[in-house]
Amino acid sequence: GPEYGAFEAFCTERLGSQLHPDAAEKGDIVLGLFNSPHGVVNSLMVDCGDTYLVMGERSAKIKKDAITAVTAWRVG
């Protein structure tokens, strides 16, 4: 699988304690995995309720059932 451990540690250092992804609420940051044309990708996303906003050059909202959420961090 994709290597996301170092990325997860980096985010925890800056964002604080991790949450189980099921505990994420609107506006929280989620680390998730999803399939792309380039294979499985990990990305930071914003919880938007029934979708995640995938951050990057081409931001997009993706239904939660298309993402494997790994961990989350509370914002605010």
Phi, psi and omega in degrees: 000172181293149178271111179235000184302313180293322179295317178298316179297319178300314181294319180297321178300323184265329186258345179100197186303143178278154174242156168295138184302333178292342180271355181294144178240169178309132179094344178286159179266135181234138171262122183223165178243140176209158179279136176227173176301342182259009182107196180284132183238143170255147185205150169278140182223161173253130177290124181241025181098261180266000178225167170246141172267111179279125183270145178156192180302323180240076181300143181206150173269132181233135177303142183301328182288352177266359185242142169259102180285131184263311180200172181213164178225137179286138176246128177082000000 
